[in-house]
């Protein structure tokens, strides 16, 4: 008999090693994210630390007016010295923060600023009668300003709160002035409540900052690729976009050349107008084995449309190559966020139609709003027209509730015709549209031709009809070859 227990043990060991490797991978990724977040947080704390110190530099001397109107005259000079010395120290802190890079010591600056101002206020309370003085209320302003303005970790708000409390108690206890126990209980009650409230606000704010950062980190890979591509294209535009033909050549070079993907034969033809085109199509054979096809159209023409098209192409490729088991609607939703952000960066009001397919052996999964989907059914020898649903990309942040996935059966010999509006909206000299009906008849008439020749015939008929091309024209054909 075979050694079943030995085989089972080997399999368990293999699974354990695989899990161990995956765990190490996740730990490394989480560690990198945490390190990056720490650097991000230090930058935020530094910015707000500068705001805090500037407020202190303005408000500490300004409160001399309050001292003048509310405190005994013989204390005016002393209080002015307190405030002047504290302001000078805060200015020094501001300069240190202003001319140093963000680092892990920034919470220490927060403690120092808080301690200096608290010490000034506590010395005033000592001069005004110790625990019986109402000037302790200034400490609550310090707690609120420091703990709420600084986006540091919640523990720092708690530590800072107790630091202020100990300074208040320590100096007044050392002075040993008479006090009403009810007053000190009242003061400690309000100071303690302020510590709790500001720590809670700090905790909520920290969670929001971290959540926002983690959401942005999910698309950091795609954004990095996109930024690199955008930077390269912008450099090309700045140097050479007087030569529009060069831009057209670059755009054409990015188009896929595949003629087969999985169980499907592919043929694609694109003819831009004289300017750079905004039509998009792609054929992606992802490393995880998934097969994708997309087609779309950016509103308008020219450089901006061509740039947005390339951004969309980069985003789609990055998403499907880095993540597996996504539906087309999920890919489009992620790409939409990237496209919308970059359209905003360009300062334009473009949008984009797009339809994305995941190819399976005998069916397609499709999502997105574009031109109607045409399928030549080989058995019936008729064209089926399927309207697309959804929304344009680049207009709103989230399309999760709008995009749907549809399963489209594909038998052997069936042909999918994808096209942009430059085909159906081509106009002749009588201002008559080419329209869907002519396109359906062409597909039914030439379906028996080789796929590439079928696309060429359709293009030929459209250009013959239009005479002078006014829009980008793209055709993408898929045939289930079994």
C-alpha positions as CSV (number, residue, x, y, z in Angstrom):
1,X,0.0,0.0,0.0
2,X,1.2,3.6,-0.7
3,X,2.4,5.7,2.3
4,X,-0.7,7.9,2.5
5,X,0.4,9.5,5.8
6,X,3.8,10.5,4.3
7,X,2.2,12.1,1.3
8,X,-0.3,14.0,3.5
9,X,2.5,15.2,5.7
10,X,4.5,16.5,2.7
11,X,1.4,18.3,1.4
12,X,0.8,19.9,4.8
13,X,4.4,21.0,5.0
14,X,4.2,22.5,1.5
15,X,1.0,24.4,2.4
16,X,2.6,25.6,5.6
17,X,5.6,26.9,3.8
18,X,3.4,28.6,1.3
19,X,1.3,30.2,4.1
20,X,4.6,31.2,5.8
21,X,5.8,32.9,2.6
22,X,2.5,34.7,2.1
23,X,2.5,35.9,5.7
24,X,6.1,37.2,5.3
25,X,5.0,39.0,2.1
26,X,2.0,40.6,3.9
27,X,4.1,41.6,6.9
28,X,6.7,43.2,4.5
29,X,3.9,45.1,2.6
30,X,2.2,46.2,5.9
31,X,5.6,47.4,7.3
32,X,6.2,49.4,4.1
33,X,2.7,51.0,4.3
34,X,3.2,51.8,8.0
35,X,6.6,53.4,7.3
36,X,5.2,55.4,4.5
37,X,2.2,56.5,6.6
38,X,4.6,57.6,9.4
39,X,6.5,59.8,7.0
40,X,3.2,61.2,5.7
41,X,2.0,61.8,9.3
42,X,5.2,63.6,10.2
43,X,4.7,65.9,7.2
44,X,1.2,66.8,8.4
45,X,2.3,67.3,12.0
46,X,5.1,69.6,10.8
47,X,2.7,71.8,8.7
48,X,0.2,72.1,11.6
49,X,3.1,72.7,14.0
50,X,4.0,75.8,12.0
51,X,0.4,77.0,12.1
52,X,0.3,76.4,15.9
53,X,3.5,78.3,16.6
54,X,2.4,81.2,14.4
55,X,-0.9,81.4,16.3
56,X,1.0,81.4,19.6
57,X,3.4,84.1,18.4
58,X,0.3,86.3,17.6
59,X,-2.0,85.4,20.5
60,X,0.4,85.3,23.4
61,X,1.3,89.1,23.2
62,X,-2.3,89.9,22.2
63,X,-3.6,88.6,25.5
64,X,-1.6,91.4,27.2
65,X,-4.8,93.5,26.6
66,X,-6.8,91.0,28.7
67,X,-4.1,91.3,31.4
68,X,-4.2,95.1,31.3
69,X,-8.0,95.3,31.8
70,X,-8.5,92.4,34.2
71,X,-5.4,92.0,36.4
72,X,-3.9,94.1,39.1
73,X,-1.6,96.9,37.8
74,X,1.4,95.8,39.8
75,X,1.4,92.5,37.9
76,X,1.3,94.0,34.4
77,X,5.1,94.2,34.0
78,X,5.6,90.7,35.3
79,X,3.0,89.3,33.0
80,X,4.5,91.2,30.1
81,X,7.8,89.6,30.9
82,X,6.2,86.1,31.1
83,X,4.5,86.7,27.7
84,X,7.6,88.2,26.1
85,X,9.9,85.4,27.2
86,X,7.4,82.8,26.1
87,X,6.9,84.4,22.7
88,X,10.7,84.5,22.1
89,X,10.9,80.8,22.9
90,X,8.0,80.0,20.6
91,X,9.7,82.0,17.8
92,X,12.8,79.8,18.3
93,X,10.6,76.7,18.1
94,X,9.0,78.0,14.9
95,X,12.4,78.5,13.3
96,X,13.6,75.0,14.4
97,X,10.4,73.5,12.9
98,X,10.6,75.7,9.8
99,X,14.1,74.8,8.9
100,X,14.2,71.1,9.7
101,X,12.7,68.1,7.8
102,X,9.9,66.1,9.2
103,X,11.1,63.4,11.6
104,X,10.0,61.3,14.5
105,X,10.9,63.9,17.1
106,X,8.1,66.3,16.0
107,X,5.8,65.2,18.9
108,X,8.6,66.5,21.2
109,X,8.2,70.0,19.8
110,X,4.5,69.8,20.6
111,X,5.2,68.9,24.2
112,X,7.8,71.7,24.4
113,X,5.4,74.3,23.0
114,X,2.6,73.1,25.2
115,X,4.9,73.1,28.3
116,X,6.2,76.6,27.7
117,X,2.8,78.2,27.3
118,X,1.3,76.1,30.2
119,X,4.2,77.2,32.4
120,X,3.6,80.9,31.6
121,X,-0.1,80.5,32.5
122,X,0.6,78.5,35.7
123,X,3.1,81.2,36.8
124,X,0.3,83.7,36.4
125,X,-2.1,81.6,38.4
126,X,0.5,81.4,41.2
127,X,0.8,85.2,41.2
128,X,-3.0,85.5,41.2
129,X,-3.6,83.2,44.2
130,X,-2.8,79.7,43.1
131,X,-5.6,77.2,42.7
132,X,-8.2,79.9,43.5
133,X,-7.3,81.8,40.3
134,X,-9.6,81.5,37.3
135,X,-6.7,82.0,34.9
136,X,-6.3,78.3,34.8
137,X,-8.8,78.4,32.0
138,X,-6.0,79.3,29.7
139,X,-4.7,75.8,30.1
140,X,-7.8,74.5,28.4
141,X,-7.1,76.7,25.4
142,X,-3.6,75.2,25.3
143,X,-5.0,71.7,25.4
144,X,-7.5,72.4,22.7
145,X,-5.1,74.2,20.4
146,X,-2.3,71.6,20.6
147,X,-4.2,68.4,20.8
148,X,-6.8,69.3,18.1
149,X,-4.5,71.2,15.7
150,X,-1.8,68.6,15.6
151,X,-2.7,65.4,13.7
152,X,-0.5,63.3,15.9
153,X,-1.3,59.9,17.5
154,X,-3.9,59.9,20.2
155,X,-1.4,58.8,22.9
156,X,0.4,62.1,22.4
157,X,-2.8,64.0,23.3
158,X,-3.2,62.0,26.5
159,X,0.5,62.5,27.5
160,X,0.3,66.2,26.7
161,X,-2.8,66.5,28.7
162,X,-1.3,65.0,31.8
163,X,1.9,67.0,31.3
164,X,-0.1,70.2,31.4
165,X,-2.0,69.0,34.4
166,X,1.2,68.1,36.3
167,X,2.7,71.5,35.6
168,X,-0.5,73.1,37.0
169,X,-0.6,71.0,40.1
170,X,3.2,71.0,40.7
171,X,3.9,74.7,40.7
172,X,0.7,75.6,42.7
173,X,1.4,72.8,45.3
174,X,5.0,74.1,45.8
175,X,3.8,77.6,46.4
176,X,1.5,76.2,49.1
177,X,-1.1,79.0,49.0
178,X,-4.5,78.7,50.7
179,X,-7.2,77.4,48.4
180,X,-10.8,76.4,48.5
181,X,-11.0,72.5,47.9
182,X,-14.2,73.0,45.9
183,X,-12.4,75.3,43.5
184,X,-9.6,72.9,42.9
185,X,-12.1,70.1,42.3
186,X,-13.9,72.3,39.9
187,X,-10.7,73.2,38.1
188,X,-9.5,69.6,37.9
189,X,-12.9,68.5,36.7
190,X,-12.8,70.9,33.7
191,X,-9.1,70.2,32.9
192,X,-9.7,66.5,33.0
193,X,-12.8,66.8,30.8
194,X,-10.8,68.8,28.3
195,X,-8.1,66.2,28.2
196,X,-10.7,63.4,27.6
197,X,-12.5,65.4,24.9
198,X,-9.4,66.5,23.0
199,X,-8.0,63.0,23.2
200,X,-11.2,61.6,21.7
201,X,-11.2,64.2,18.9
202,X,-7.5,63.4,18.3
203,X,-8.3,59.6,18.1
204,X,-11.1,60.2,15.6
205,X,-9.0,62.5,13.5
206,X,-6.1,60.1,13.5
207,X,-8.3,57.3,12.3
208,X,-9.7,59.5,9.5
209,X,-6.2,60.5,8.4
210,X,-5.0,56.9,8.4
211,X,-8.1,55.7,6.6
212,X,-7.7,58.3,3.9
213,X,-4.0,57.4,3.5
214,X,-4.7,53.7,3.2
215,X,-7.4,54.3,0.6
216,X,-4.9,56.3,-1.5
217,X,-2.2,53.7,-1.0
218,X,-4.4,51.0,-2.6
219,X,-4.0,52.8,-6.0
220,X,-0.4,53.9,-5.4
221,X,1.0,51.4,-7.9
222,X,-1.3,52.5,-10.7
223,X,-0.8,56.2,-9.9
224,X,2.9,55.8,-10.0
225,X,2.8,54.2,-13.4
226,X,0.3,56.8,-14.5
227,X,2.4,59.7,-13.2
228,X,5.5,58.4,-14.9
229,X,3.6,58.0,-18.2
230,X,2.0,61.5,-17.8
231,X,5.3,63.1,-17.0
232,X,6.9,61.5,-20.1
233,X,4.0,62.6,-22.3
234,X,4.0,66.1,-20.8
235,X,7.7,66.4,-21.6
236,X,7.1,65.3,-25.1
237,X,4.3,67.8,-25.4
238,X,6.4,70.7,-24.1
239,X,9.2,69.9,-26.4
240,X,7.6,68.6,-29.6
241,X,3.8,69.1,-29.7
242,X,4.3,71.6,-32.5
243,X,4.8,68.4,-34.5
244,X,1.4,66.8,-34.2
245,X,2.4,64.0,-36.5
246,X,5.0,62.8,-34.0
247,X,2.3,62.7,-31.3
248,X,0.1,60.6,-33.6
249,X,3.0,58.2,-34.2
250,X,3.6,57.8,-30.4
251,X,-0.1,57.1,-29.8
252,X,-0.2,54.5,-32.6
253,X,2.9,52.8,-31.3
254,X,1.1,52.1,-28.0
255,X,-1.7,50.2,-29.7
256,X,-1.6,46.4,-29.3
257,X,-0.7,44.2,-32.2
258,X,-2.2,40.9,-31.1
259,X,-4.3,38.9,-33.6
260,X,-5.3,36.1,-31.1
261,X,-6.1,36.1,-27.4
262,X,-7.4,32.9,-25.7
263,X,-10.2,31.3,-27.7
264,X,-10.7,34.5,-29.8
265,X,-9.3,35.9,-33.0
266,X,-8.8,39.6,-32.9
267,X,-8.7,42.3,-35.6
268,X,-8.4,46.1,-34.8
269,X,-8.2,49.1,-37.0
270,X,-7.9,52.7,-35.9
271,X,-7.7,55.9,-38.1
272,X,-7.3,59.1,-36.1
273,X,-8.2,62.5,-37.6
274,X,-5.4,64.8,-38.6
275,X,-4.9,65.8,-34.9
276,X,-4.1,63.4,-32.1
277,X,-7.0,60.9,-31.5
278,X,-9.1,60.3,-28.4
279,X,-10.2,56.8,-29.4
280,X,-9.1,53.9,-27.1
281,X,-8.8,50.2,-27.5
282,X,-6.7,47.6,-25.8
283,X,-6.1,43.8,-25.8
284,X,-4.6,42.6,-22.6
285,X,-3.2,39.2,-21.8
286,X,-2.7,39.6,-18.0
287,X,0.0,37.6,-16.2
288,X,-2.7,35.8,-14.1
289,X,-4.2,34.3,-17.2
290,X,-7.2,36.6,-17.6
291,X,-7.9,38.0,-21.0
292,X,-9.3,41.6,-21.4
293,X,-10.5,43.8,-24.2
294,X,-11.5,47.4,-24.0
295,X,-12.8,50.1,-26.2
296,X,-13.6,53.7,-25.5
297,X,-13.7,57.3,-26.7
298,X,-12.6,60.5,-25.0
299,X,-14.8,63.6,-25.7
300,X,-13.3,66.1,-28.1
301,X,-10.1,65.8,-30.1
302,X,-6.5,66.9,-30.0
303,X,-3.7,66.7,-27.5
304,X,-5.8,66.6,-24.3
305,X,-8.1,63.8,-25.6
306,X,-5.0,61.8,-26.7
307,X,-3.4,62.3,-23.3
308,X,-6.4,61.2,-21.4
309,X,-6.7,58.2,-23.7
310,X,-3.2,57.1,-22.8
311,X,-3.9,57.7,-19.1
312,X,-6.9,55.4,-19.3
313,X,-4.9,52.8,-21.1
314,X,-2.2,52.9,-18.4
315,X,-4.7,52.8,-15.6
316,X,-6.6,49.8,-17.0
317,X,-3.4,47.8,-17.7
318,X,-2.0,48.5,-14.3
319,X,-5.2,47.4,-12.5
320,X,-5.8,44.1,-14.4
321,X,-2.2,43.1,-14.3
322,X,-1.8,43.7,-10.6
323,X,-5.2,42.4,-9.4
324,X,-7.0,39.1,-10.2
325,X,-10.6,38.0,-10.1
326,X,-12.0,41.5,-10.7
327,X,-15.2,42.1,-12.6
328,X,-15.1,44.6,-15.5
329,X,-17.3,47.0,-13.4
330,X,-14.7,46.9,-10.6
331,X,-11.8,47.6,-12.9
332,X,-13.8,50.5,-14.5
333,X,-14.6,52.0,-11.1
334,X,-11.0,52.0,-10.0
335,X,-9.9,53.4,-13.4
336,X,-12.6,56.1,-13.2
337,X,-11.0,57.5,-9.9
338,X,-7.6,57.8,-11.6
339,X,-9.0,59.3,-14.8
340,X,-11.2,61.8,-12.9
341,X,-8.2,62.9,-10.8
342,X,-6.0,63.4,-13.8
343,X,-8.6,65.2,-15.8
344,X,-8.9,67.6,-12.9
345,X,-5.1,68.0,-12.8
346,X,-5.2,68.9,-16.5
347,X,-7.8,71.6,-15.7
348,X,-10.2,70.3,-18.5
349,X,-13.8,69.1,-18.6
350,X,-13.3,66.0,-20.7
351,X,-15.1,62.7,-20.1
352,X,-14.7,59.2,-21.6
353,X,-17.0,56.4,-22.7
354,X,-15.6,53.0,-22.2
355,X,-16.7,49.3,-22.4
356,X,-14.5,46.6,-20.9
357,X,-14.7,42.9,-21.5
358,X,-13.3,39.9,-19.7
359,X,-13.0,37.0,-22.2
360,X,-14.1,33.5,-21.2
361,X,-14.1,30.4,-23.4
362,X,-17.8,30.6,-24.3
363,X,-19.0,33.9,-23.0
364,X,-18.0,37.5,-22.3
365,X,-18.4,39.5,-19.1
366,X,-19.0,43.2,-20.1
367,X,-19.5,46.5,-18.3
368,X,-19.5,50.1,-19.2
369,X,-21.3,52.8,-21.2
370,X,-20.3,53.0,-24.9
371,X,-21.8,52.4,-28.4
372,X,-24.3,49.5,-28.7
373,X,-22.7,46.1,-28.8
374,X,-23.2,44.2,-32.1
375,X,-22.8,40.4,-32.2
376,X,-23.1,38.4,-35.4
377,X,-24.6,35.1,-34.5
378,X,-23.1,32.5,-36.8
379,X,-26.0,30.0,-36.4
380,X,-28.8,32.5,-37.1
381,X,-26.7,34.6,-39.5
382,X,-28.1,37.7,-37.9
383,X,-26.7,40.5,-35.9
384,X,-27.9,40.9,-32.3
385,X,-27.7,44.5,-30.9
386,X,-27.2,44.9,-27.2
387,X,-27.5,48.4,-25.7
388,X,-24.8,49.3,-23.1
389,X,-25.6,50.7,-19.7
390,X,-23.7,52.6,-17.1
391,X,-22.1,56.0,-17.0
392,X,-19.2,58.0,-18.6
393,X,-15.9,58.0,-16.9
394,X,-14.2,61.1,-15.4
395,X,-17.3,62.9,-14.2
396,X,-18.1,61.6,-10.7
397,X,-15.8,59.9,-8.1
398,X,-17.6,56.6,-7.6
399,X,-19.5,54.6,-10.2
400,X,-20.0,51.5,-8.0
401,X,-23.8,51.9,-7.9
402,X,-24.1,52.6,-11.7
403,X,-21.9,50.0,-13.4
404,X,-23.3,46.5,-13.9
405,X,-21.7,43.3,-15.3
406,X,-23.5,41.5,-18.1
407,X,-22.8,38.0,-19.3
408,X,-22.9,37.6,-23.1
409,X,-22.9,34.0,-24.5
410,X,-20.5,33.4,-27.4
411,X,-20.8,30.4,-29.6
412,X,-18.1,29.2,-32.0
413,X,-18.1,31.5,-35.1
414,X,-19.9,34.4,-33.4
415,X,-18.3,37.8,-34.1
416,X,-18.4,40.8,-31.8
417,X,-18.1,44.2,-33.5
418,X,-17.0,47.1,-31.3
419,X,-16.7,50.6,-32.7
420,X,-16.5,54.3,-31.8
421,X,-18.9,57.0,-32.8
422,X,-16.7,58.1,-35.7
423,X,-18.1,55.1,-37.6
424,X,-21.9,55.5,-37.1
425,X,-21.8,59.3,-37.0
426,X,-19.9,59.7,-40.2
427,X,-21.8,62.1,-42.5
428,X,-22.0,62.3,-46.3
429,X,-22.3,65.5,-48.3
430,X,-26.0,65.5,-47.8
431,X,-25.4,65.6,-44.0
432,X,-26.8,62.0,-43.7
433,X,-25.5,59.8,-40.9
434,X,-23.9,56.4,-41.7
435,X,-25.9,55.0,-38.8
436,X,-26.2,51.6,-37.1
437,X,-28.5,50.0,-39.8
438,X,-25.8,50.3,-42.5
439,X,-23.2,48.9,-40.1
440,X,-25.5,45.9,-39.3
441,X,-26.0,45.1,-43.0
442,X,-22.2,45.3,-43.6
443,X,-21.5,42.9,-40.8
444,X,-24.1,40.4,-42.0
445,X,-22.9,40.7,-45.6
446,X,-19.2,40.3,-44.9
447,X,-19.2,38.0,-41.9
448,X,-17.8,35.1,-43.9
449,X,-14.6,37.0,-44.8
450,X,-11.4,36.6,-42.8
451,X,-11.7,38.9,-39.7
452,X,-9.1,41.4,-40.8
453,X,-10.6,41.7,-44.2
454,X,-14.0,42.1,-42.7
455,X,-12.7,45.1,-40.7
456,X,-11.1,46.6,-43.8
457,X,-14.3,46.3,-45.8
458,X,-16.3,48.1,-43.1
459,X,-13.7,50.9,-43.0
460,X,-13.7,51.2,-46.7
461,X,-17.5,51.6,-46.9
462,X,-17.5,54.2,-44.1
463,X,-14.7,56.3,-45.7
464,X,-16.3,56.0,-49.1
465,X,-19.6,57.3,-47.5
466,X,-18.0,60.2,-45.6
467,X,-15.4,61.4,-48.1
468,X,-13.7,63.7,-45.6
469,X,-13.0,62.2,-42.2
470,X,-14.2,64.4,-39.3
471,X,-13.7,62.1,-36.3
472,X,-11.5,59.3,-35.1
473,X,-12.7,55.9,-36.3
474,X,-12.0,52.6,-34.5
475,X,-13.2,49.1,-35.1
476,X,-12.4,46.1,-32.9
477,X,-13.6,42.6,-34.0
478,X,-13.6,39.4,-31.8
479,X,-14.4,36.0,-33.2
480,X,-14.9,32.9,-31.1
481,X,-12.7,30.4,-33.0
482,X,-13.5,27.5,-30.5
